[in-house]
Each structure stands twice: as structure tokens, then as C-alpha cells.
Amino acid sequence: MKIGIIGLPMSGKTSLFRLLTGAESDNAGAVQHGRAQLRQTKVEDARLDRLQRDYRAKKITPAVIDFLDFPPLDASTEAARRSSAELLAPAREAGALILVVRAFESSFLPPLRGKVDPRADYDEIFHELVFADLAVATGRRERIAKGLERKHGEERKALEAELLLIEKVLAELEAGRAVRGLRLAADEQKLLRSFQFLSAKPLLVVENCGEQRSPIIPDSIAIPLALELELDALDPESRAVFQSEYRIEGPSRARVISAIYERAGLISFLTAGEQEARAWTIPAGTRAADAAGAIHSDLSRGFIRAEVISYADYTRDGGHAGAREKGHLRLEGKDYIVQDGDVILFRFNV
């Protein structure tokens, strides 16, 4: 899964990139991805520690996230706006976006527009996403109009259906609204995903504040990034003193990742054996047969059943044997909807 991090100059988006990926300095260990910096981080999951102990697994394999740190956006001029649209092109590959806005004062880093205004920064970047999507949707509408003249039968029907969708998208964008707010039929949603509209992607707003406080923008997360990076570099004893002094509950890495999973509609199921205890990331609502396919296509093709224990039952019952004895190990068919934390053994035959 790729997550794009975007923001205006001096917003602190690269500081968030460092916090999320554990980099000791800006872009340390990152690789170039277009004009963005990419760095992978492991998703900490304490459930895997328990499974490794119980199964004496040789290794733990957590889920991973690729974070993309994009160059700062700037829409102060028309040329800058076009440049920002180009910079955002690789973000279309991302499964979700994190938008960082500045909410701290600093005489050393004066704010871009002369004052600190998280809401204004959010609005500016949001309009850049809409602007970039308008360009894509308008271009596609023009190509469809030309193509309709040469198409007949089913091909023409498919283009007409696509044109109807594009018109809905354009109406939403021209009204200054995100594409993600559209209510669409299942076939329209599938077609919409192929366009990779930026404003259709799940979005998390992070307010980079000077100290621990409540967020200003609804549904956002407020993080004192400078303090948290200092906290991240300390030894455990010093970290505890620092947290107490500044009333910081703890590193926000897990909180941000959890919020991204929630916004993106993702969950993790778990597998364990002598070789490995592993977390697998899938969309919420995934059927058991499709979840098996996330491991290997053979498991999906030859699916027989899934032996499932919820992690809550697993821990309450003292492990696999206890869950089986108390009737909490369930045999589920291919249409079972996998839940977050399910410990699963897939039975298959190919």
C-alpha cells in the first residue's frame, strides 16, 4: 500500500515522513519515485508477538506501507499551479493521502502566506486536488466525445456509460466538492477507480502544531511533530520524562497508521505456523476466498474452507487449542467476510 504525504512549503510534511518511517534525517534511506521520496515502514502489530511465541515461529512478517513524500505544493501563480499538478501525478498510484497543514508559530520559519492558518492551507491544497482532477476529467470527456462518433453496439454503450460517470464527476468538481462524496453504483465505483482521481482517495489531515492540543479542522489529527521527533530519538528513560513534561501520550506513528487504515477501509488478518507469524492487509469486506488469494492464487483457486479464530477469542482462550476446546474455532466457507484480527488457517486443494 502506498500513502502520499502532501503539503505547502514549511508545513512539516517531511517531518511527518521521518516520524512515520523512522528516518533519522530528511529522506534518509529513501528512494526516488518520480519527484517524490519513497520509504517503506513496517506496521507494528503486537498480536504478531503473541502468535510468534505460541507457534515458536522463526520470524515475524508485519504488514508494510510505502510512504511517498512529495515536494511542497504551491498555487501562488498559474505556472506554479501547473507544476503542482505535475508533481501530484505519482500520487494517483497511492491508496490514500495525508495532507499536512501548519498549525505552529515560529520566528525562524515564517509562514508562507504571512500568517498561520490551518484551514486556509487545507482549502488551498484541496483546491489543487480538485484542479488536477478537473484536468483529467475534462480531457477524458473530450476523448469520449470524439470516440463516440466511431463506435457502435456494445462499445458505444460502454463509452456512453463512461461519459455519464464523467459528467457526474465534473459536476461535483466544478461545485468545489471531492469526488469521494459521490454516491455511485458498484459498476460506476469500479470504473471510477480506473481514473485514480486524487479527490476520490481517502484523506487524513494532520495538523503540525507546536504543542499537544486538540485539532482545529474536524476529523484531523494534531501532532507536535518537532517534539515527537525529539521524543523518537531519546532512550526509553529520557523519553518517559519528556512525555510526562510535555503531556505527550506517546509517539503518534501508530495513531496515524491506524487512522489511515480506517480511512482507507483496510484491515489485517493473521496467519501463524512454525516458519512465520504474518499480518496480511486486505480491504474490509473481503471474502475468505479472496483473502486466501492475497497469500497465493493457488489458495483462492483451490479453496476448501477457512479455520478461523478471532484474536480476542484466541487470547481469552489461551491459544489455538483452548479456542478449539471452547468452540471458538470456526469453519468458514469462501463467502465468509474476514474480520480484522482473524487468525486464519486456509485449507485448499489444487
N, C-alpha and C positions, 0 to 999 in steps of 0.2 A: 504494500500500500504506500502510495506517495502522498505527502501532505505539503502543500505550498505555503510558505510564510511570506506575506506581503506587507508593505507599509510605506509611509512617507520617509524622507530623509530625517535622521535623528529621532526616529520613533522608538528605537531599541529592538527592532526585529531580529538583527543579528545576535543581540544578547540573548533573545529567546531561543534562537537557533543553537547557540552554545549551551544554554541550560538544558534543552531537550536532548541534545546529542552527547553531552558530557565533554565537549571540546574545551581544551584549556585556553585557547586563544581563538580569535576570529578565523573561521574557516579551516582550523587545524584538522588535518585528515580528511578534508572534503575533496570531492572530485567535481570537475566542471560538467554541468548538464545544461547545454545551451549557454545562456549568460547567468544561470543560477548556479549556486553551490549546493551539492548534494552530500548528505552524510546520513548513514544508517544508525539507528539506535535500537536496542533490544527493549521489549516491553516487559518490565519487571512483573512477575506473577508468582506470589508466594505459594499459590496452590501447587506449582510445579515442584517446589522444595519438598512438600509433603509426599507427593507421588514418587519422587526420586528415592526418598528414604524408604517408603513402603515397598517399592518394587526393586530396590537396590539397582536402579538404572545407572548405566555407565555415564550418561550425560543428560543435561537439560538443554532443550532447544526452545527458547521462548519465541513468541511472535516478534517480527521486526517491522519497523516503519522507516521509510526513506523520507527524510525532511529536505525540502528544497528552499534555500534562502535566496530570494530574488533580489536583484538590485532595487534600490529605492525608487518609488514611482513619483512622477512629477507632472502635473497637468497645468502648470502655470502659463504655458504657451501652446499653440496648436501643434508646433513641431514636437514639443515635449510630450504632448498627449499621444501623437502618433508613435513616438519612441516607446512610451509606456505600453501601448497596445502590442508592440512587437516584443517587448520584454516579457509580457504575460503569456505569450504563445505556449511556452512549455508547461504553463500552469494548467492547460487544458487536459494534460495527462493525469493531473492529481485527482485523488479521490475526494479530497476536501481541502479547504483553505483556512489558514489562520491569518486574521487581519490584526496587526499590532498598531495601536494608537498611543500617542504620547499623553501621559497624564501627570508628568512631573515638571517641576521648575528647576532651572539650572542657569546660573550666570555664565558658566563655561560653555554651555551648549544652548545658545538662544534658539527658541522655536522657529520653525520655518516661516510661518506667516505673522510673526511678531507677538503671538500670544499662545498659551497652552489651551487648546480647545478639543478634547477628545471627540465630541460629537461632530464638529466640523471636519476633523480629519477622517472620521468614519464616512461621512457623507461624500467627501471628495474621492476617496478610494472606491466606494460603492458605485459612484457615477462613472468611474473609469472602467469598472467591470461591465456595467451596462453599455457604455460606449463601445467597448471591444465586442460585446455580443451583438450589438446593433449592426456592426460592420459585417459580421459573419452571416447573420440572418438576412440582411439586405442583399448581400451577394448571392446567397442561395436562392432567394426569391427570384432574382433576375435570371439565374441559370435555369430554374424550373420553367419560367415563362417561355424561354427560348426552346427548351426541350419539349414542352407540350405540343408544339407545332409539328414535331416529327414523330410523336409516339401515338400508338393505337392500342386498343384492347387492354390487357392487364397492366402493361407498362404505363399506359396513360392513367389508369385508375390509381396506380401506386403513386405517381407524381402528383395527381390531384389531391390525394390524401396527405401527402407531404406538404403541399402548398397550404392546405387548410391549417396544418400544425404551425407552419412558419408564420402564417398570418396571426394566429393566436399569440405566438411568441413576440412578434413585432408589436402587437397592440400592448402587451404587458411592458415591454422595454420602453416604448415611446411614452408610456404613462409614468416612467421612472420607477418601475417595480421589478423585483428579481424574478427570474424565470422559475425559481424553485416554488413560488407561490401558486403556480398554475395547477388546476385540478384536471388531470388527464386520464383517459382510458389506458388500460395496460399496454395496448399496441402503440399508442401515442407515446407513452413513457419510454418504451423500448426504442422507438425511433428518435426521441429527444436525446437519449444518452449518446447516440452516434455523433451528435453535433458538439458534444463536450462544452456546452455553454458555461462560462465562468460563473454567472449568477444563478445557475441551476445547482451548483455544488453546495454541499453542506458547508456552513461558515461558522467559525468560532472567533469571537472578538476578544483579544487580550489587551487590557489597559495597563501600560507600563507606568506604574505610579512610584512615587518617592518613598512611600512607607506603606505598611499594611493598612488597608482600608476597604470599604465596600465599593463595588464598581459604580460608575455613573451611567453607563449605557446598559439597558436591560439585557439580561441573558449573557452578559460578558463575564470575564474573569479578570480580577485586578491582581497584578503581581508586581512587587517591588523588585524588578529584575536585577538592578545593581546590587542590592542587598543579598538577593538569592544566589548570585554568582559568587559573592564573597563567602556566603554560607557553604556553598558547594565545595569550596577549596579548603575548608577547615578540617582538622581532625575531629573525631566524634565528640570529645570532651569540650573542645572550644565551640563546636557547633551548637551543643546544648545550651551553653552560656549565651551565645549570640541569639539563638532563637528566643530564649527567655527575655533577654533585654529588649529586643525589638518586637516581641509578641508575634513571632512568625511560627505558624503551626508546623512547618516543615517544608522541604523542597516541593515545589509545585509541579515538577515533571510529571508525576503520576496523575495529578489532578487534571492537567491539560490533556494528557493522553486519554484519560477516562472520558473527558468531555468530548474529545474528537471521536472516539468510538461511538458515543451516544449520538452525536450529531450525524455521523455517517451511517448510523444504523448497523453497526458491526458488533459481533460477539466472538467469544473464543470457546471452542470445545477442547477437551484434553484427551490425550492418549498416553498410555504408560506400559512399559514392559522392561525386560532386562537390559535392553540396549539403550532406551531413551524414554524420557518423560518430555512431552511436547505439547505446545499450545498451537492451535490452528485457528486462524481468523477467517470468519465467513460472514456474509450478510445475515442479519436477523431474519427469521422466516424461512431459512434454508431447510429443505427436506433431508432426511438421513442419507438417502442415496446420493444426493448431490454433495453433501458434506464428505461422504466417503471418497467422492471424486476429487476433493481438494487434496487428499493424501496421494491417490493414484487412480488413474482412469479405470484400471482393472477392478478396483474395489467397487466402483459405481456400476460397471458393466456386469459384474458377477455377484451383485449384492444379494445376500440371503436374508440377513437380519442384523440388527444392532443391539448389543448388550449395553444397556445404559444405566448409569448411576448418577444422580445429581451430586455435585460436590458437597452440598450441605449434608445429604444422607451419608455420603462417603465418610466425612469426618465424624458425624454423630454416631455412626455405627462402628467406627473403628477400622474402616478399610473395606476392601472388596469382600472378604469372607463374611464380615459382620453384616454388610448390606445384603448379601445373598441370603444369609440366615434369617434376616428380618423382613425379607420380601421386598426390599427396596431396589434390587437389581431387576430391571425390566427388559423384556424382549420386545423390540420395536421394529415395525416394518419400514419400507422405503419411504412412506409418506409422513413418517413422524417428523415433527418440526423440532429441530435441535435447539436446546436452550443454553444460555451462557453457563459455562462451568460444568456441563455434562461430561462425565468421564465415560468414554465410549470404546468398546471393542467391536470392530466390524467383522462379521462372518461373511465370506464370499466364496464363490467357486467359478473359475474360468477354465 
